[in-house]
Amino acid sequence: FIANCSTKFSNIYKDRIDHVKKEASECLRQIQDDACESTPAISSLKLHLLEMEELSHLESALKTDKGLSTIKTNVISRFREHIITLEGTTKCDINDWKIAIEENTGKGIVITTERLEQGLREMLALHGLDEKSNNILKSARLNVESACVALAKNICSLLKSKGHYQKKAEHLHLIDMFGKYSIVSSLLPSPDELKNIVRETVASDAKVIEDLISETAEWDKIDSLLTQFKEATILDKFTSDEASSRLRPLMQLREQKEVQVDDLLDDLIRDQDFQGIKEFIMPFANSKDQIKQQKFKQWCNKIASSLSTTVSEINRDLERAISEEMCHSITNQVKVLEHAKKELSSRLVKLPGGLNIGKEVQSAKTKIREILEALIEAFNVHYRNMNFEGMGISHHSVILLSSQMEVHLTPLNKRTVKDLREKFDQAVISVSGFIHRFVQSAFQEDGRLLQIFPSLKRASESVNPELPKLSNTYETSQKELTEKINE
């Protein structure tokens, strides 16, 4: 009975060994056949290898043919060869995946992603055969992870950049599509994380446009950015309408700002406040839009009309008698021309009507210098004739004009004014000397003194407020002459 049982038991295990051998061979075939799903076959093969390990301990007792260990070793060897082949195949799949993504071929992306997903799933199933195989599988998985990290970095960099809205939409769609592949998607950023990045970028792009509208009047640049930003609406389905919700207020703000700038330019031109006008008017000059060019021409006409009036007023003032009010008026009007020249001359060398701001400024300065030179010459004539009344009036006019308009004078003009001051002071001081010589000559008639005193007297009797110093000189000289005569 025991012998029969032993024989029966031995036959059963022999049959089982034959069955395991056949099953292991079939599993290997399925694993190596690309048309078959390998994961179930791998799981089955791993179970068969465990059973082979258990059966190998019974070989001697069962007196079976020597060969089970050899078969097991052969299966493991072929298993490892498949793992090595899988590593190489994965590298090719990664390259094909990168190319498909770069070329944005939808079908190619789907096919290569499916291959990567299948390869990664197979790697998980194959893990645990032995340490050497595990290291090969780890290397293959790291290659996939590196490719995914590089893709994630490129996508994040693109999504954080300005513009490129169509490209961003394509990449977000790509990430959504990867969601079907659980292993591959786990190696990439989550769709929600990337959508938040895009939402923040869209908000940032909108803020740039908003600041540009608020701070400048560069309409062509603003309109160009708004046109680009309209393309961001393609991202609305990923960002909860972030672009559309910001585009409408931006368009309204841009329209309001242009109306405000139009009104501001009219006010600045009316008030002749040309300092800073360039930043508002030059964008119209540089614009390629015909309507803005037409507006620019209209404002040029207004500027030309306003400045022509200023030039006429300067010329009228230059014909008036020298006074503080006249000097102040001319100074302010020349400043208006200078501000206009500084702000507009780069594009407006000549305004409508032939008005040249630079030439008009230079002409006004030249006339101021000519008036000063004429006053100095008149002073010199009075100085030679010892006409103190004439000297006083000319001296006062020269000092007033030179002090109020010093910035428009040449170094020679300033030296001449300094010489005139000294001459006038010397003339006043010289009166005492003439009196002394007259007394020392025993009161002999002195023609110069006969010129000086009547002139000083007229100066003292004049209601002209320019001559108080000469009035004092006359009184002092008269007193000095009387005292010397009495002596």
C-alpha positions in Angstrom: 0.0 0.0 0.0 2.8 2.4 1.0 4.7 1.5 -2.2 1.6 2.1 -4.3 1.0 5.5 -2.5 4.6 6.5 -3.0 4.3 5.6 -6.7 1.0 7.5 -7.1 2.4 10.5 -5.2 5.5 10.5 -7.4 3.4 10.4 -10.6 1.3 13.2 -9.4 4.3 15.4 -8.8 5.8 14.4 -12.1 2.6 15.5 -13.8 2.6 18.7 -11.8 6.2 19.4 -12.7 5.4 18.9 -16.4 2.4 21.2 -16.1 4.5 23.9 -14.4 7.1 23.6 -17.1 4.5 24.0 -19.8 2.8 26.9 -18.0 6.1 28.7 -17.4 7.0 28.4 -21.1 3.6 29.7 -22.1 4.0 32.7 -19.7 7.4 33.5 -21.2 5.9 33.4 -24.6 3.1 35.8 -23.7 5.5 38.1 -21.9 7.7 38.3 -25.0 4.8 38.7 -27.4 4.0 42.4 -27.9 0.5 41.5 -28.9 -0.3 40.0 -25.5 -0.9 41.7 -22.1 2.2 40.8 -20.2 1.2 41.8 -16.6 -1.0 38.7 -15.9 1.6 36.4 -17.5 4.3 38.0 -15.3 2.3 37.4 -12.2 1.6 33.8 -13.2 5.3 33.2 -14.0 6.4 34.5 -10.7 4.0 32.1 -9.0 5.3 29.2 -11.1 8.9 30.1 -10.2 8.0 29.9 -6.5 6.4 26.5 -7.1 9.5 25.4 -9.0 11.5 26.4 -6.0 9.3 24.2 -3.7 9.3 21.3 -6.1 13.1 21.4 -6.5 13.4 20.2 -2.9 11.5 17.0 -3.7 13.6 16.0 -6.7 15.8 13.5 -4.9 13.0 12.0 -2.8 10.7 11.6 -5.9 13.6 10.3 -8.0 12.5 12.5 -10.8 14.7 13.4 -13.8 17.3 15.9 -12.9 16.4 19.0 -14.8 13.9 21.1 -12.8 16.6 23.4 -11.4 18.0 23.7 -14.9 14.5 24.7 -16.3 14.1 27.2 -13.4 17.5 28.7 -14.1 16.6 28.9 -17.8 13.3 30.6 -17.1 15.0 33.1 -14.8 17.6 33.8 -17.4 15.0 34.4 -20.1 13.1 36.5 -17.6 16.1 38.7 -17.1 16.8 39.0 -20.8 13.3 40.3 -21.2 13.9 42.9 -18.5 17.1 44.0 -20.3 15.1 44.2 -23.5 12.4 46.2 -21.7 14.9 48.7 -20.6 16.1 49.3 -24.1 12.6 49.4 -25.4 11.7 52.0 -22.8 14.5 54.2 -23.9 13.2 54.1 -27.5 9.7 54.8 -26.2 10.9 57.8 -24.3 12.6 59.2 -27.4 9.5 58.6 -29.5 7.3 60.2 -26.7 9.5 63.3 -26.7 9.4 63.7 -30.5 5.6 63.2 -30.5 5.1 65.9 -27.9 7.5 68.3 -29.6 5.8 67.8 -32.9 2.4 67.9 -31.2 1.1 64.9 -33.1 -2.0 63.8 -31.1 -2.0 60.2 -32.3 1.7 59.8 -31.8 1.4 61.2 -28.2 -1.4 58.7 -27.4 0.5 55.7 -28.8 3.8 56.5 -27.2 2.2 57.4 -23.8 0.3 54.1 -23.9 3.6 52.3 -24.5 5.3 54.1 -21.6 2.3 53.3 -19.4 2.4 49.6 -20.3 6.2 49.5 -19.8 5.9 51.1 -16.4 3.2 48.7 -15.4 5.3 45.8 -16.6 8.2 47.1 -14.5 6.1 47.1 -11.4 5.0 43.5 -12.1 8.6 42.4 -12.9 10.0 43.8 -9.7 11.2 41.3 -7.2 12.8 38.6 -9.3 16.3 39.3 -7.9 18.5 42.2 -7.0 20.2 42.4 -10.4 16.9 42.6 -12.2 15.5 45.1 -9.8 18.5 47.4 -10.5 17.8 47.2 -14.2 14.2 47.9 -13.7 15.0 50.8 -11.4 17.3 52.3 -14.0 14.6 52.0 -16.7 12.0 53.7 -14.4 14.5 56.5 -13.6 14.8 57.2 -17.3 11.0 57.6 -17.6 11.0 59.8 -14.5 13.7 62.0 -15.8 11.8 62.5 -19.1 8.7 63.4 -17.1 10.6 65.8 -14.9 12.1 67.5 -18.0 8.7 67.8 -19.6 7.2 69.1 -16.4 9.9 71.8 -16.2 9.4 72.9 -19.8 5.6 73.0 -19.3 5.9 75.0 -16.1 8.4 77.4 -17.7 6.0 78.0 -20.7 3.0 78.4 -18.4 4.8 81.0 -16.3 5.9 83.0 -19.4 4.0 85.9 -20.9 1.8 85.3 -23.9 2.1 82.0 -25.9 -1.6 81.4 -25.0 -2.2 78.8 -27.8 0.8 76.8 -26.8 -0.2 76.9 -23.2 -3.7 75.6 -24.1 -2.1 72.8 -26.0 0.0 71.8 -23.0 -2.9 71.9 -20.6 -4.9 69.7 -22.9 -1.9 67.4 -23.0 -1.7 67.2 -19.2 -5.5 66.5 -19.1 -5.0 63.7 -21.7 -2.3 62.2 -19.6 -4.8 61.8 -16.8 -6.0 58.6 -18.4 -2.6 57.0 -17.7 -2.4 56.6 -14.0 1.4 55.8 -13.7 2.6 58.4 -16.2 0.3 61.1 -14.8 1.6 60.4 -11.3 5.1 61.4 -12.5 3.8 64.8 -13.8 2.4 67.9 -12.0 -1.3 67.7 -11.3 -3.7 69.5 -13.8 -5.0 71.7 -10.9 -1.4 72.9 -10.0 -0.7 73.8 -13.7 -4.1 75.5 -14.1 -3.3 77.7 -11.0 0.0 78.7 -12.6 -1.8 79.7 -15.8 -4.5 81.6 -13.9 -1.8 83.6 -12.1 0.1 84.3 -15.3 -3.1 85.5 -17.0 -3.8 87.8 -14.0 -0.2 89.1 -14.2 -0.4 89.8 -17.9 -3.6 91.7 -17.3 -2.0 93.7 -14.5 0.9 94.7 -16.9 -1.6 96.0 -19.4 -3.6 97.8 -16.7 -0.5 99.5 -15.4 0.5 100.5 -18.9 -2.9 102.1 -19.5 -2.8 103.9 -16.2 0.8 105.2 -16.5 1.3 105.9 -20.2 -0.5 106.8 -23.4 1.4 104.4 -25.6 -1.7 103.4 -27.5 -0.1 101.2 -30.2 1.7 99.2 -27.5 -1.4 99.0 -25.4 -3.6 97.9 -28.3 -1.0 95.4 -29.4 -0.9 93.9 -25.9 -4.8 93.9 -25.7 -4.9 92.1 -29.1 -2.5 89.5 -27.7 -4.4 89.2 -24.5 -7.6 88.4 -26.4 -6.0 85.2 -27.4 -5.8 84.3 -23.7 -9.5 83.5 -23.8 -8.6 80.2 -25.2 -7.5 79.3 -21.7 -10.8 80.1 -20.1 -12.0 76.5 -20.0 -8.9 75.8 -17.9 -9.0 78.9 -15.7 -12.7 79.5 -15.0 -12.9 82.4 -17.5 -10.0 84.3 -15.9 -9.0 86.0 -19.2 -12.5 87.0 -20.3 -13.3 88.4 -16.9 -10.2 90.6 -17.0 -10.4 91.6 -20.7 -13.7 93.5 -20.5 -12.6 95.9 -17.7 -9.3 96.4 -19.5 -11.0 97.4 -22.7 -13.3 99.8 -20.8 -10.3 101.3 -19.0 -8.4 101.8 -22.2 -11.4 103.7 -23.8 -11.8 105.8 -20.7 -8.1 106.6 -20.5 -8.0 107.7 -24.2 -10.9 110.1 -23.6 -9.1 111.5 -20.5 -5.8 111.9 -22.5 -7.7 113.8 -25.2 -9.2 116.1 -22.7 -5.9 116.5 -20.9 -4.0 117.4 -24.1 -6.6 120.0 -24.9 -6.2 121.5 -21.4 -2.4 121.4 -21.5 -2.3 123.1 -24.9 -4.8 125.7 -23.8 -2.8 126.5 -20.7 0.5 126.3 -22.6 1.7 123.7 -20.0 4.0 121.9 -22.4 6.3 120.5 -19.7 5.6 116.7 -19.7 3.2 116.9 -22.8 5.6 114.7 -24.8 4.6 111.4 -23.0 1.0 112.0 -24.0 1.3 113.4 -27.5 4.3 111.4 -28.9 2.4 108.1 -28.9 0.0 109.6 -31.4 2.9 110.9 -33.5 4.4 107.4 -33.5 1.2 105.6 -34.1 0.4 103.8 -37.4 -3.3 104.3 -36.8 -4.8 106.9 -39.2 -7.3 108.2 -36.6 -4.5 108.8 -34.1 -2.3 110.4 -36.8 -5.2 112.8 -37.5 -5.6 113.6 -33.9 -1.9 114.4 -33.7 -2.2 116.8 -36.6 -5.1 118.6 -35.0 -3.1 119.0 -31.8 -0.1 120.3 -33.8 -2.3 122.9 -35.3 -3.6 124.0 -31.8 0.0 124.1 -30.5 1.2 126.1 -33.5 -1.7 128.6 -33.0 -1.0 128.9 -29.2 2.8 129.3 -29.7 2.3 131.8 -32.5 0.3 134.0 -30.1 3.1 133.7 -27.5 5.7 134.8 -30.1 3.6 137.8 -31.0 3.2 138.7 -27.3 7.0 138.5 -26.8 7.6 140.7 -29.7 5.1 143.3 -28.4 6.6 143.2 -24.9 10.1 143.7 -26.4 8.8 147.0 -27.8 7.7 148.3 -24.4 9.7 150.3 -21.9 11.8 148.3 -19.6 9.9 147.4 -16.4 9.8 144.6 -13.9 6.4 143.5 -15.2 7.7 143.6 -18.9 10.7 141.5 -17.9 8.6 139.0 -16.0 6.2 138.6 -18.9 8.9 138.0 -21.4 10.7 135.5 -19.1 7.6 133.5 -18.6 6.7 133.4 -22.3 10.2 132.4 -23.3 10.0 129.5 -20.8 6.8 128.4 -22.5 8.7 128.3 -25.8 11.6 126.5 -24.3 9.4 123.9 -22.6 7.6 123.4 -25.9 11.0 123.1 -27.7 12.3 120.5 -25.2 9.1 118.4 -25.3 8.2 118.6 -29.0 11.3 119.4 -31.1 12.4 115.8 -31.6 9.4 115.3 -33.9 8.2 118.9 -34.5 11.1 120.8 -35.9 8.5 122.9 -37.8 4.9 123.3 -36.7 2.0 124.0 -39.1 2.3 127.6 -40.5 6.1 127.3 -40.6 6.6 128.0 -36.9 10.0 126.8 -35.8 10.1 126.8 -32.0 13.9 126.7 -31.7 14.4 129.6 -34.1 11.7 131.7 -32.2 13.4 131.0 -28.9 16.8 132.0 -30.3 15.2 135.1 -32.0 13.7 136.2 -28.6 17.1 135.8 -26.9 18.9 137.7 -29.6 16.4 140.6 -29.3 16.8 140.7 -25.5 20.6 141.0 -26.0 20.2 143.7 -28.6 18.0 145.7 -26.3 20.5 145.3 -23.5 23.4 146.4 -25.8 21.3 149.4 -27.0 20.7 150.4 -23.3 24.4 150.0 -22.5 25.3 152.2 -25.5 22.8 154.9 -24.4 24.4 154.8 -20.9 27.9 155.3 -22.4 26.7 158.3 -24.4 25.2 159.8 -21.2 28.4 158.9 -19.3 30.6 160.8 -21.8 28.3 163.8 -21.4 28.1 163.4 -17.7 24.3 163.3 -18.0 23.4 161.8 -14.7 19.7 161.7 -15.4 20.2 159.7 -18.6 22.8 157.5 -16.9 20.5 156.7 -14.0 17.6 155.8 -16.2 19.8 153.6 -18.5 21.6 152.1 -15.5 18.4 151.1 -13.9 17.0 149.6 -17.1 20.3 147.6 -17.7 20.4 146.3 -14.2 16.7 145.3 -14.2 16.9 143.6 -17.6 20.2 141.8 -16.9 19.0 140.5 -13.5 15.6 139.3 -14.8 17.0 137.7 -17.9 20.5 136.7 -16.9 20.0 133.2 -18.2 19.6 134.5 -21.7 22.8 136.6 -21.7 26.2 135.8 -23.1 29.4 135.9 -20.9 30.3 139.1 -22.8 26.9 140.7 -22.0 27.5 139.9 -18.3 31.0 141.5 -18.3 29.7 144.6 -20.1 27.0 145.0 -17.4 29.6 144.6 -14.7 31.7 147.4 -16.4 28.6 149.6 -16.6 28.0 149.2 -12.8 31.6 150.3 -12.1 31.3 153.2 -14.5 28.1 154.4 -12.8 29.6 154.2 -9.3 32.8 156.0 -10.5 30.6 158.8 -12.1 28.7 159.3 -8.8 32.0 159.3 -6.8 33.6 161.7 -9.3 31.1 164.5 -8.5 32.9 165.3 -5.2 36.2 165.5 -7.1 34.8 168.0 -9.6 33.5 170.1 -6.6 36.9 170.0 -5.0 38.8 171.1 -8.2 36.2 173.9 -8.7 36.9 175.3 -5.2 40.7 174.8 -5.6 40.6 176.8 -8.8 39.2 179.8 -7.0 35.7 179.2 -8.4 36.8 179.5 -12.0 34.0 178.4 -14.3 34.1 174.6 -14.9 32.1 173.4 -17.9 31.9 169.8 -16.6 30.4 170.9 -13.3 27.9 173.1 -15.1 26.8 169.9 -16.9 26.7 167.8 -13.8 24.6 169.9 -11.4 21.7 170.6 -13.8 21.6 166.9 -14.7 21.6 165.9 -11.0 19.0 168.5 -10.3 16.7 167.1 -13.0 17.3 163.7 -11.6 16.3 164.9 -8.1 13.2 166.6 -9.3 12.1 163.6 -11.4 9.2 161.5 -10.2 10.9 158.6 -11.9 11.3 155.9 -9.1 14.5 154.8 -10.8 16.6 157.8 -9.6 16.5 157.9 -5.8 20.3 157.3 -5.6 21.0 160.3 -7.8 18.6 162.5 -5.8 20.7 161.8 -2.7 23.9 162.5 -4.7 22.5 165.8 -5.8 21.6 166.8 -2.2 24.9 165.7 -0.8 26.9 167.5 -3.6 24.9 170.7 -3.2 25.5 170.6 0.5 29.2 169.9 0.0 29.6 172.8 -2.5 27.8 175.2 -0.2 30.0 174.3 2.7 33.2 174.7 0.7 32.1 178.1 -0.6 31.3 179.3 2.9 34.8 178.2 4.0 
